[in-house]
Protein backbone atom coordinates (compact mmCIF):
# COMPACT_ATOMS: atom_id res chain seq x y z
CA UNK A 1 0.00 0.00 0.00
CA UNK A 2 1.35 3.39 -1.00
CA UNK A 3 1.88 5.77 1.89
CA UNK A 4 0.17 9.16 2.12
CA UNK A 5 2.75 11.92 1.68
CA UNK A 6 2.04 14.60 4.30
CA UNK A 7 3.23 18.14 4.89
CA UNK A 8 2.75 19.75 8.31
CA UNK A 9 2.03 23.48 8.59
CA UNK A 10 3.10 24.88 11.95
CA UNK A 11 6.11 23.65 13.90
CA UNK A 12 5.01 24.53 17.41
CA UNK A 13 3.93 22.07 20.10
CA UNK A 14 1.01 20.62 18.15
CA UNK A 15 2.78 20.72 14.81
CA UNK A 16 5.75 18.85 16.20
CA UNK A 17 3.44 16.18 17.62
CA UNK A 18 1.72 15.90 14.23
CA UNK A 19 5.10 15.49 12.60
CA UNK A 20 6.08 12.75 15.03
CA UNK A 21 2.83 10.82 14.49
CA UNK A 22 3.22 10.91 10.71
CA UNK A 23 6.91 10.00 10.90
CA UNK A 24 6.06 6.91 12.96
CA UNK A 25 2.91 5.89 11.07
CA UNK A 26 2.99 2.98 8.64
CA UNK A 27 0.35 4.83 6.62
CA UNK A 28 2.29 8.06 6.06
CA UNK A 29 5.49 9.58 4.79
CA UNK A 30 6.36 12.86 6.49
CA UNK A 31 7.54 14.93 3.57
CA UNK A 32 7.95 18.53 4.69
CA UNK A 33 7.45 21.07 7.49
CA UNK A 34 6.26 24.66 7.05
CA UNK A 35 6.62 27.44 9.63
CA UNK A 36 6.94 31.21 9.45
CA UNK A 37 10.17 30.74 11.39
CA UNK A 38 12.38 28.72 8.99
CA UNK A 39 14.81 27.71 11.71
CA UNK A 40 12.00 26.10 13.70
CA UNK A 41 10.72 24.35 10.59
CA UNK A 42 14.21 23.05 9.84
CA UNK A 43 14.73 21.75 13.37
CA UNK A 44 11.44 19.81 13.39
CA UNK A 45 12.07 18.49 9.86
CA UNK A 46 15.49 17.20 10.83
CA UNK A 47 14.22 15.75 14.09
CA UNK A 48 11.57 13.64 12.32
CA UNK A 49 13.39 12.99 9.05
CA UNK A 50 11.26 15.14 6.74
CA UNK A 51 13.21 15.85 3.57
CA UNK A 52 12.43 19.58 3.36
CA UNK A 53 11.19 22.66 5.19
CA UNK A 54 9.74 25.97 4.07
CA UNK A 55 8.60 29.34 5.38
CA UNK A 56 5.32 29.39 3.43
CA UNK A 57 2.64 27.02 2.18
CA UNK A 58 3.06 28.42 -1.35
CA UNK A 59 6.68 27.29 -1.38
CA UNK A 60 5.73 23.82 -0.22
CA UNK A 61 2.96 23.40 -2.78
CA UNK A 62 5.20 24.68 -5.58
CA UNK A 63 8.13 22.42 -4.79
CA UNK A 64 6.86 19.33 -3.01
CA UNK A 65 4.67 16.42 -4.06
CA UNK A 66 2.32 15.98 -1.10
CA UNK A 67 -1.04 14.21 -0.85
CA UNK A 68 -2.23 15.87 2.35
CA UNK A 69 -1.56 18.87 4.53
CA UNK A 70 -1.91 18.94 8.32
CA UNK A 71 -2.62 22.49 9.54
CA UNK A 72 -1.38 22.98 13.10
CA UNK A 73 -0.68 26.71 12.86
CA UNK A 74 -2.29 29.14 15.36
CA UNK A 75 -6.11 29.14 15.22
CA UNK A 76 -6.55 32.56 13.65
CA UNK A 77 -4.50 31.73 10.55
CA UNK A 78 -5.99 28.38 9.52
CA UNK A 79 -7.80 29.72 6.45
CA UNK A 80 -4.88 30.47 4.15
CA UNK A 81 -2.99 27.15 4.40
CA UNK A 82 -6.21 25.10 4.39
CA UNK A 83 -7.68 26.84 1.33
CA UNK A 84 -4.39 26.87 -0.58
CA UNK A 85 -3.94 23.15 0.06
CA UNK A 86 -7.52 22.35 -0.98
CA UNK A 87 -7.17 24.41 -4.16
CA UNK A 88 -4.06 22.38 -4.96
CA UNK A 89 -6.07 19.16 -4.56
CA UNK A 90 -4.48 18.16 -1.24
CA UNK A 91 -6.47 16.58 1.57
CA UNK A 92 -6.62 18.77 4.67
CA UNK A 93 -6.54 18.13 8.39
CA UNK A 94 -7.05 21.33 10.39
CA UNK A 95 -6.69 21.64 14.14
CA UNK A 96 -9.57 22.92 16.28
CA UNK A 97 -11.21 25.35 16.14
CA UNK A 98 -11.56 25.32 12.37
CA UNK A 99 -11.16 29.13 12.37
CA UNK A 100 -11.87 32.26 14.41
CA UNK A 101 -14.56 33.64 12.09
CA UNK A 102 -17.49 32.06 10.32
CA UNK A 103 -16.35 33.55 6.99
CA UNK A 104 -12.99 31.79 7.30
CA UNK A 105 -14.61 28.52 8.33
CA UNK A 106 -17.07 28.58 5.44
CA UNK A 107 -14.24 29.40 3.02
CA UNK A 108 -12.32 26.31 4.19
CA UNK A 109 -15.34 24.00 3.95
CA UNK A 110 -16.48 25.40 0.59
CA UNK A 111 -12.98 25.01 -0.87
CA UNK A 112 -12.79 21.40 0.32
CA UNK A 113 -16.19 20.65 -1.21
CA UNK A 114 -15.38 22.39 -4.48
CA UNK A 115 -12.09 20.56 -4.96
CA UNK A 116 -13.42 17.24 -3.63
CA UNK A 117 -10.78 16.64 -1.00
CA UNK A 118 -11.06 15.12 2.47
CA UNK A 119 -11.38 17.70 5.23
CA UNK A 120 -11.13 16.72 8.88
CA UNK A 121 -11.20 18.97 11.96
CA UNK A 122 -9.05 18.08 14.96
CA UNK A 123 -11.38 17.28 17.83
CA UNK A 124 -9.22 14.58 19.33
CA UNK A 125 -11.52 13.89 22.31
CA UNK A 126 -13.77 11.92 19.95
CA UNK A 127 -10.84 9.47 19.84
CA UNK A 128 -10.44 9.37 23.63
CA UNK A 129 -11.80 5.92 24.61
CA UNK A 130 -13.63 7.38 27.61
CA UNK A 131 -15.63 9.90 25.60
CA UNK A 132 -16.03 7.50 22.68
CA UNK A 133 -17.49 4.85 24.99
CA UNK A 134 -19.90 7.43 26.39
CA UNK A 135 -21.12 8.12 22.85
CA UNK A 136 -21.53 4.40 22.18
CA UNK A 137 -23.55 3.91 25.35
CA UNK A 138 -25.86 6.77 24.35
CA UNK A 139 -26.33 5.30 20.88
CA UNK A 140 -27.06 1.88 22.42
CA UNK A 141 -29.84 3.41 24.52
CA UNK A 142 -28.20 2.55 27.84
CA UNK A 143 -29.28 5.79 29.52
CA UNK A 144 -32.43 6.25 27.48
CA UNK A 145 -33.16 9.62 25.92
CA UNK A 146 -30.68 12.38 26.73
CA UNK A 147 -32.17 15.11 28.94
CA UNK A 148 -29.23 17.37 29.77
CA UNK A 149 -25.45 17.72 29.58
CA UNK A 150 -23.06 19.50 31.94
CA UNK A 151 -19.40 20.15 31.17
CA UNK A 152 -16.42 21.72 32.90
CA UNK A 153 -12.91 22.31 31.57
CA UNK A 154 -10.31 23.97 33.78
CA UNK A 155 -6.60 24.49 33.50
CA UNK A 156 -3.69 26.33 35.03
CA UNK A 157 -3.08 30.00 34.45
CA UNK A 158 0.09 29.24 32.50
CA UNK A 159 -2.13 28.56 29.46
CA UNK A 160 -3.61 32.08 29.08
CA UNK A 161 -0.24 33.56 30.00
CA UNK A 162 0.98 31.93 26.80
CA UNK A 163 -1.98 32.32 24.42
CA UNK A 164 -4.26 35.14 25.65
CA UNK A 165 -2.76 37.54 23.10
CA UNK A 166 -4.32 35.58 20.25
CA UNK A 167 -6.99 33.26 21.70
CA UNK A 168 -9.55 32.99 24.48
CA UNK A 169 -10.92 30.21 26.72
CA UNK A 170 -13.89 29.54 24.43
CA UNK A 171 -11.76 28.97 21.33
CA UNK A 172 -8.78 27.38 23.05
CA UNK A 173 -10.58 25.11 25.50
CA UNK A 174 -14.39 25.05 25.40
CA UNK A 175 -14.75 24.15 21.73
CA UNK A 176 -13.77 20.61 22.74
CA UNK A 177 -16.78 20.40 25.06
CA UNK A 178 -19.08 22.11 22.57
CA UNK A 179 -18.15 19.53 19.95
CA UNK A 180 -18.68 16.67 22.43
CA UNK A 181 -22.08 18.03 23.41
CA UNK A 182 -23.11 18.36 19.76
CA UNK A 183 -21.90 14.79 19.16
CA UNK A 184 -23.66 13.33 22.20
CA UNK A 185 -26.95 15.20 21.82
CA UNK A 186 -27.07 14.74 18.03
CA UNK A 187 -28.93 18.02 17.54
CA UNK A 188 -28.05 21.67 16.95
CA UNK A 189 -27.95 24.47 19.50
CA UNK A 190 -30.72 27.03 19.00
CA UNK A 191 -30.15 29.41 21.93
CA UNK A 192 -27.29 30.40 24.28
CA UNK A 193 -26.73 32.74 27.20
CA UNK A 194 -23.38 33.35 28.88
CA UNK A 195 -21.78 35.26 31.74
CA UNK A 196 -18.08 35.77 32.49
CA UNK A 197 -15.63 36.96 35.08
CA UNK A 198 -13.10 39.36 33.57
CA UNK A 199 -10.36 40.41 35.99
CA UNK A 200 -7.02 38.69 35.59
CA UNK A 201 -6.80 39.13 31.82
CA UNK A 202 -8.90 42.25 31.42
CA UNK A 203 -5.99 44.00 29.69
CA UNK A 204 -6.05 41.28 27.02
CA UNK A 205 -9.78 41.65 26.48
CA UNK A 206 -10.49 38.02 27.30
CA UNK A 207 -12.45 36.44 30.17
CA UNK A 208 -10.98 34.39 32.99
CA UNK A 209 -14.02 32.19 33.57
CA UNK A 210 -17.11 31.66 31.38
CA UNK A 211 -20.40 29.96 32.24
CA UNK A 212 -22.85 29.30 29.41
CA UNK A 213 -26.33 27.84 29.11
CA UNK A 214 -27.46 26.23 25.86
CA UNK A 215 -30.66 24.79 24.49
CA UNK A 216 -30.73 22.31 21.62
CA UNK A 217 -33.47 22.09 19.01
CA UNK A 218 -34.50 18.69 20.33
CA UNK A 219 -35.19 20.17 23.79
CA UNK A 220 -31.98 19.06 25.53
CA UNK A 221 -30.42 21.65 27.83
CA UNK A 222 -26.69 22.01 28.47
CA UNK A 223 -24.43 24.04 30.71
CA UNK A 224 -20.74 24.69 30.23
CA UNK A 225 -18.04 26.12 32.48
CA UNK A 226 -14.50 26.97 31.48
CA UNK A 227 -11.79 28.29 33.79
CA UNK A 228 -8.24 28.76 32.58
CA UNK A 229 -7.02 30.62 35.67
CA UNK A 230 -6.38 27.85 38.17
CA UNK A 231 -3.14 28.66 40.07
CA UNK A 232 0.17 27.15 39.02
CA UNK A 233 0.18 25.29 42.34
CA UNK A 234 -3.04 23.44 41.47
CA UNK A 235 -2.11 19.78 41.54
CA UNK A 236 -3.81 18.80 38.27
CA UNK A 237 -2.80 20.12 34.85
CA UNK A 238 -6.39 19.78 33.61
CA UNK A 239 -9.89 19.12 34.89
CA UNK A 240 -12.13 17.74 32.16
CA UNK A 241 -15.65 16.64 33.10
CA UNK A 242 -18.78 15.78 31.11
CA UNK A 243 -21.99 14.55 32.77
CA UNK A 244 -24.95 13.34 30.72
CA UNK A 245 -28.38 12.74 32.26
CA UNK A 246 -30.91 10.54 30.49
CA UNK A 247 -34.37 9.11 31.07
CA UNK A 248 -32.88 5.78 32.19
CA UNK A 249 -29.46 6.64 33.58
CA UNK A 250 -26.40 8.88 33.57
CA UNK A 251 -22.89 8.92 32.10
CA UNK A 252 -20.04 10.67 33.92
CA UNK A 253 -16.64 11.31 32.40
CA UNK A 254 -14.42 12.81 35.13
CA UNK A 255 -10.76 13.37 34.32
CA UNK A 256 -8.20 14.82 36.69
CA UNK A 257 -4.92 12.98 37.07
CA UNK A 258 -4.87 10.51 34.13
CA UNK A 259 -4.35 7.67 36.60
CA UNK A 260 -0.66 8.39 37.24
CA UNK A 261 0.70 10.55 40.06
CA UNK A 262 4.41 11.13 40.64
CA UNK A 263 5.63 12.77 43.83
CA UNK A 264 9.28 13.79 44.04
CA UNK A 265 11.54 16.50 45.44
CA UNK A 266 10.49 18.96 42.73
CA UNK A 267 6.79 18.48 43.43
CA UNK A 268 3.75 16.60 42.14
CA UNK A 269 3.36 15.65 38.48
CA UNK A 270 0.43 14.07 36.60
CA UNK A 271 1.81 13.19 33.14
CA UNK A 272 -0.55 12.99 30.17
CA UNK A 273 -1.41 9.33 29.58
CA UNK A 274 -4.13 9.71 26.95
CA UNK A 275 -3.59 12.44 24.37
CA UNK A 276 0.05 12.10 23.29
CA UNK A 277 2.05 10.03 25.78
CA UNK A 278 5.31 8.48 24.63
CA UNK A 279 5.51 4.76 25.37
CA UNK A 280 8.38 2.51 24.31
CA UNK A 281 9.85 5.46 22.38
CA UNK A 282 6.71 5.93 20.28
CA UNK A 283 3.93 8.53 20.54
CA UNK A 284 0.58 6.88 21.20
CA UNK A 285 -2.88 8.04 22.31
CA UNK A 286 -5.77 10.10 20.98
CA UNK A 287 -3.72 12.25 18.61
CA UNK A 288 -2.17 9.22 16.96
CA UNK A 289 -5.59 7.58 16.56
CA UNK A 290 -7.04 10.79 15.16
CA UNK A 291 -4.32 11.38 12.57
CA UNK A 292 -4.22 7.73 11.52
CA UNK A 293 -8.00 7.92 11.06
CA UNK A 294 -7.44 10.88 8.73
CA UNK A 295 -4.92 8.82 6.75
CA UNK A 296 -7.32 5.87 6.57
CA UNK A 297 -10.07 8.14 5.25
CA UNK A 298 -7.76 9.18 2.42
CA UNK A 299 -6.62 5.65 1.61
CA UNK A 300 -10.07 4.02 1.90
CA UNK A 301 -12.05 7.01 0.55
CA UNK A 302 -14.37 7.32 3.54
CA UNK A 303 -15.81 10.28 5.43
CA UNK A 304 -13.89 11.46 8.52
CA UNK A 305 -15.47 11.11 11.95
CA UNK A 306 -15.19 14.89 12.36
CA UNK A 307 -16.25 16.79 9.24
CA UNK A 308 -16.00 20.39 8.15
CA UNK A 309 -19.68 20.73 8.98
CA UNK A 310 -18.92 19.63 12.55
CA UNK A 311 -16.19 22.24 12.73
CA UNK A 312 -18.57 24.96 11.57
CA UNK A 313 -21.23 23.91 14.08
CA UNK A 314 -18.91 24.05 17.11
CA UNK A 315 -17.58 27.43 15.93
CA UNK A 316 -21.13 28.71 15.48
CA UNK A 317 -21.91 27.94 19.13
CA UNK A 318 -18.59 29.36 20.35
CA UNK A 319 -19.22 32.63 18.52
CA UNK A 320 -22.76 32.80 19.92
CA UNK A 321 -21.38 32.42 23.47
CA UNK A 322 -18.91 35.22 22.81
CA UNK A 323 -21.69 37.37 21.34
CA UNK A 324 -23.81 36.80 24.45
CA UNK A 325 -20.88 37.85 26.65
CA UNK A 326 -20.53 41.03 24.61
CA UNK A 327 -24.19 42.01 24.50
CA UNK A 328 -25.48 40.50 27.75
CA UNK A 329 -28.40 39.03 25.78
CA UNK A 330 -29.72 35.59 25.01
CA UNK A 331 -28.50 34.78 21.50
CA UNK A 332 -30.73 32.92 19.07
CA UNK A 333 -28.82 30.90 16.50
C-alpha positions as CSV (number, residue, x, y, z in Angstrom):
1,X,0.0,0.0,0.0
2,X,1.3,3.4,-1.0
3,X,1.9,5.8,1.9
4,X,0.2,9.2,2.1
5,X,2.7,11.9,1.7
6,X,2.0,14.6,4.3
7,X,3.2,18.1,4.9
8,X,2.7,19.8,8.3
9,X,2.0,23.5,8.6
10,X,3.1,24.9,11.9
11,X,6.1,23.6,13.9
12,X,5.0,24.5,17.4
13,X,3.9,22.1,20.1
14,X,1.0,20.6,18.2
15,X,2.8,20.7,14.8
16,X,5.7,18.8,16.2
17,X,3.4,16.2,17.6
18,X,1.7,15.9,14.2
19,X,5.1,15.5,12.6
20,X,6.1,12.8,15.0
21,X,2.8,10.8,14.5
22,X,3.2,10.9,10.7
23,X,6.9,10.0,10.9
24,X,6.1,6.9,13.0
25,X,2.9,5.9,11.1
26,X,3.0,3.0,8.6
27,X,0.4,4.8,6.6
28,X,2.3,8.1,6.1
29,X,5.5,9.6,4.8
30,X,6.4,12.9,6.5
31,X,7.5,14.9,3.6
32,X,7.9,18.5,4.7
33,X,7.5,21.1,7.5
34,X,6.3,24.7,7.1
35,X,6.6,27.4,9.6
36,X,6.9,31.2,9.4
37,X,10.2,30.7,11.4
38,X,12.4,28.7,9.0
39,X,14.8,27.7,11.7
40,X,12.0,26.1,13.7
41,X,10.7,24.4,10.6
42,X,14.2,23.0,9.8
43,X,14.7,21.7,13.4
44,X,11.4,19.8,13.4
45,X,12.1,18.5,9.9
46,X,15.5,17.2,10.8
47,X,14.2,15.7,14.1
48,X,11.6,13.6,12.3
49,X,13.4,13.0,9.0
50,X,11.3,15.1,6.7
51,X,13.2,15.8,3.6
52,X,12.4,19.6,3.4
53,X,11.2,22.7,5.2
54,X,9.7,26.0,4.1
55,X,8.6,29.3,5.4
56,X,5.3,29.4,3.4
57,X,2.6,27.0,2.2
58,X,3.1,28.4,-1.4
59,X,6.7,27.3,-1.4
60,X,5.7,23.8,-0.2
61,X,3.0,23.4,-2.8
62,X,5.2,24.7,-5.6
63,X,8.1,22.4,-4.8
64,X,6.9,19.3,-3.0
65,X,4.7,16.4,-4.1
66,X,2.3,16.0,-1.1
67,X,-1.0,14.2,-0.9
68,X,-2.2,15.9,2.4
69,X,-1.6,18.9,4.5
70,X,-1.9,18.9,8.3
71,X,-2.6,22.5,9.5
72,X,-1.4,23.0,13.1
73,X,-0.7,26.7,12.9
74,X,-2.3,29.1,15.4
75,X,-6.1,29.1,15.2
76,X,-6.6,32.6,13.7
77,X,-4.5,31.7,10.6
78,X,-6.0,28.4,9.5
79,X,-7.8,29.7,6.5
80,X,-4.9,30.5,4.1
81,X,-3.0,27.2,4.4
82,X,-6.2,25.1,4.4
83,X,-7.7,26.8,1.3
84,X,-4.4,26.9,-0.6
85,X,-3.9,23.1,0.1
86,X,-7.5,22.4,-1.0
87,X,-7.2,24.4,-4.2
88,X,-4.1,22.4,-5.0
89,X,-6.1,19.2,-4.6
90,X,-4.5,18.2,-1.2
91,X,-6.5,16.6,1.6
92,X,-6.6,18.8,4.7
93,X,-6.5,18.1,8.4
94,X,-7.1,21.3,10.4
95,X,-6.7,21.6,14.1
96,X,-9.6,22.9,16.3
97,X,-11.2,25.4,16.1
98,X,-11.6,25.3,12.4
99,X,-11.2,29.1,12.4
100,X,-11.9,32.3,14.4
101,X,-14.6,33.6,12.1
102,X,-17.5,32.1,10.3
103,X,-16.4,33.5,7.0
104,X,-13.0,31.8,7.3
105,X,-14.6,28.5,8.3
106,X,-17.1,28.6,5.4
107,X,-14.2,29.4,3.0
108,X,-12.3,26.3,4.2
109,X,-15.3,24.0,4.0
110,X,-16.5,25.4,0.6
111,X,-13.0,25.0,-0.9
112,X,-12.8,21.4,0.3
113,X,-16.2,20.6,-1.2
114,X,-15.4,22.4,-4.5
115,X,-12.1,20.6,-5.0
116,X,-13.4,17.2,-3.6
117,X,-10.8,16.6,-1.0
118,X,-11.1,15.1,2.5
119,X,-11.4,17.7,5.2
120,X,-11.1,16.7,8.9
121,X,-11.2,19.0,12.0
122,X,-9.0,18.1,15.0
123,X,-11.4,17.3,17.8
124,X,-9.2,14.6,19.3
125,X,-11.5,13.9,22.3
126,X,-13.8,11.9,20.0
127,X,-10.8,9.5,19.8
128,X,-10.4,9.4,23.6
129,X,-11.8,5.9,24.6
130,X,-13.6,7.4,27.6
131,X,-15.6,9.9,25.6
132,X,-16.0,7.5,22.7
133,X,-17.5,4.8,25.0
134,X,-19.9,7.4,26.4
135,X,-21.1,8.1,22.9
136,X,-21.5,4.4,22.2
137,X,-23.5,3.9,25.3
138,X,-25.9,6.8,24.3
139,X,-26.3,5.3,20.9
140,X,-27.1,1.9,22.4
141,X,-29.8,3.4,24.5
142,X,-28.2,2.5,27.8
143,X,-29.3,5.8,29.5
144,X,-32.4,6.3,27.5
145,X,-33.2,9.6,25.9
146,X,-30.7,12.4,26.7
147,X,-32.2,15.1,28.9
148,X,-29.2,17.4,29.8
149,X,-25.5,17.7,29.6
150,X,-23.1,19.5,31.9
151,X,-19.4,20.1,31.2
152,X,-16.4,21.7,32.9
153,X,-12.9,22.3,31.6
154,X,-10.3,24.0,33.8
155,X,-6.6,24.5,33.5
156,X,-3.7,26.3,35.0
157,X,-3.1,30.0,34.5
158,X,0.1,29.2,32.5
159,X,-2.1,28.6,29.5
160,X,-3.6,32.1,29.1
161,X,-0.2,33.6,30.0
162,X,1.0,31.9,26.8
163,X,-2.0,32.3,24.4
164,X,-4.3,35.1,25.6
165,X,-2.8,37.5,23.1
166,X,-4.3,35.6,20.2
167,X,-7.0,33.3,21.7
168,X,-9.5,33.0,24.5
169,X,-10.9,30.2,26.7
170,X,-13.9,29.5,24.4
171,X,-11.8,29.0,21.3
172,X,-8.8,27.4,23.1
173,X,-10.6,25.1,25.5
174,X,-14.4,25.1,25.4
175,X,-14.8,24.1,21.7
176,X,-13.8,20.6,22.7
177,X,-16.8,20.4,25.1
178,X,-19.1,22.1,22.6
179,X,-18.2,19.5,20.0
180,X,-18.7,16.7,22.4
181,X,-22.1,18.0,23.4
182,X,-23.1,18.4,19.8
183,X,-21.9,14.8,19.2
184,X,-23.7,13.3,22.2
185,X,-26.9,15.2,21.8
186,X,-27.1,14.7,18.0
187,X,-28.9,18.0,17.5
188,X,-28.0,21.7,17.0
189,X,-28.0,24.5,19.5
190,X,-30.7,27.0,19.0
191,X,-30.1,29.4,21.9
192,X,-27.3,30.4,24.3
193,X,-26.7,32.7,27.2
194,X,-23.4,33.3,28.9
195,X,-21.8,35.3,31.7
196,X,-18.1,35.8,32.5
197,X,-15.6,37.0,35.1
198,X,-13.1,39.4,33.6
199,X,-10.4,40.4,36.0
200,X,-7.0,38.7,35.6
201,X,-6.8,39.1,31.8
202,X,-8.9,42.2,31.4
203,X,-6.0,44.0,29.7
204,X,-6.0,41.3,27.0
205,X,-9.8,41.7,26.5
206,X,-10.5,38.0,27.3
207,X,-12.4,36.4,30.2
208,X,-11.0,34.4,33.0
209,X,-14.0,32.2,33.6
210,X,-17.1,31.7,31.4
211,X,-20.4,30.0,32.2
212,X,-22.8,29.3,29.4
213,X,-26.3,27.8,29.1
214,X,-27.5,26.2,25.9
215,X,-30.7,24.8,24.5
216,X,-30.7,22.3,21.6
217,X,-33.5,22.1,19.0
218,X,-34.5,18.7,20.3
219,X,-35.2,20.2,23.8
220,X,-32.0,19.1,25.5
221,X,-30.4,21.7,27.8
222,X,-26.7,22.0,28.5
223,X,-24.4,24.0,30.7
224,X,-20.7,24.7,30.2
225,X,-18.0,26.1,32.5
226,X,-14.5,27.0,31.5
227,X,-11.8,28.3,33.8
228,X,-8.2,28.8,32.6
229,X,-7.0,30.6,35.7
230,X,-6.4,27.8,38.2
231,X,-3.1,28.7,40.1
232,X,0.2,27.2,39.0
233,X,0.2,25.3,42.3
234,X,-3.0,23.4,41.5
235,X,-2.1,19.8,41.5
236,X,-3.8,18.8,38.3
237,X,-2.8,20.1,34.8
238,X,-6.4,19.8,33.6
239,X,-9.9,19.1,34.9
240,X,-12.1,17.7,32.2
241,X,-15.7,16.6,33.1
242,X,-18.8,15.8,31.1
243,X,-22.0,14.5,32.8
244,X,-24.9,13.3,30.7
245,X,-28.4,12.7,32.3
246,X,-30.9,10.5,30.5
247,X,-34.4,9.1,31.1
248,X,-32.9,5.8,32.2
249,X,-29.5,6.6,33.6
250,X,-26.4,8.9,33.6
251,X,-22.9,8.9,32.1
252,X,-20.0,10.7,33.9
253,X,-16.6,11.3,32.4
254,X,-14.4,12.8,35.1
255,X,-10.8,13.4,34.3
256,X,-8.2,14.8,36.7
257,X,-4.9,13.0,37.1
258,X,-4.9,10.5,34.1
259,X,-4.3,7.7,36.6
260,X,-0.7,8.4,37.2
261,X,0.7,10.5,40.1
262,X,4.4,11.1,40.6
263,X,5.6,12.8,43.8
264,X,9.3,13.8,44.0
265,X,11.5,16.5,45.4
266,X,10.5,19.0,42.7
267,X,6.8,18.5,43.4
268,X,3.8,16.6,42.1
269,X,3.4,15.6,38.5
270,X,0.4,14.1,36.6
271,X,1.8,13.2,33.1
272,X,-0.6,13.0,30.2
273,X,-1.4,9.3,29.6
274,X,-4.1,9.7,26.9
275,X,-3.6,12.4,24.4
276,X,0.0,12.1,23.3
277,X,2.0,10.0,25.8
278,X,5.3,8.5,24.6
279,X,5.5,4.8,25.4
280,X,8.4,2.5,24.3
281,X,9.8,5.5,22.4
282,X,6.7,5.9,20.3
283,X,3.9,8.5,20.5
284,X,0.6,6.9,21.2
285,X,-2.9,8.0,22.3
286,X,-5.8,10.1,21.0
287,X,-3.7,12.2,18.6
288,X,-2.2,9.2,17.0
289,X,-5.6,7.6,16.6
290,X,-7.0,10.8,15.2
291,X,-4.3,11.4,12.6
292,X,-4.2,7.7,11.5
293,X,-8.0,7.9,11.1
294,X,-7.4,10.9,8.7
295,X,-4.9,8.8,6.7
296,X,-7.3,5.9,6.6
297,X,-10.1,8.1,5.3
298,X,-7.8,9.2,2.4
299,X,-6.6,5.6,1.6
300,X,-10.1,4.0,1.9
301,X,-12.0,7.0,0.6
302,X,-14.4,7.3,3.5
303,X,-15.8,10.3,5.4
304,X,-13.9,11.5,8.5
305,X,-15.5,11.1,11.9
306,X,-15.2,14.9,12.4
307,X,-16.2,16.8,9.2
308,X,-16.0,20.4,8.1
309,X,-19.7,20.7,9.0
310,X,-18.9,19.6,12.5
311,X,-16.2,22.2,12.7
312,X,-18.6,25.0,11.6
313,X,-21.2,23.9,14.1
314,X,-18.9,24.1,17.1
315,X,-17.6,27.4,15.9
316,X,-21.1,28.7,15.5
317,X,-21.9,27.9,19.1
318,X,-18.6,29.4,20.3
319,X,-19.2,32.6,18.5
320,X,-22.8,32.8,19.9
321,X,-21.4,32.4,23.5
322,X,-18.9,35.2,22.8
323,X,-21.7,37.4,21.3
324,X,-23.8,36.8,24.5
325,X,-20.9,37.9,26.6
326,X,-20.5,41.0,24.6
327,X,-24.2,42.0,24.5
328,X,-25.5,40.5,27.8
329,X,-28.4,39.0,25.8
330,X,-29.7,35.6,25.0
331,X,-28.5,34.8,21.5
332,X,-30.7,32.9,19.1
333,X,-28.8,30.9,16.5
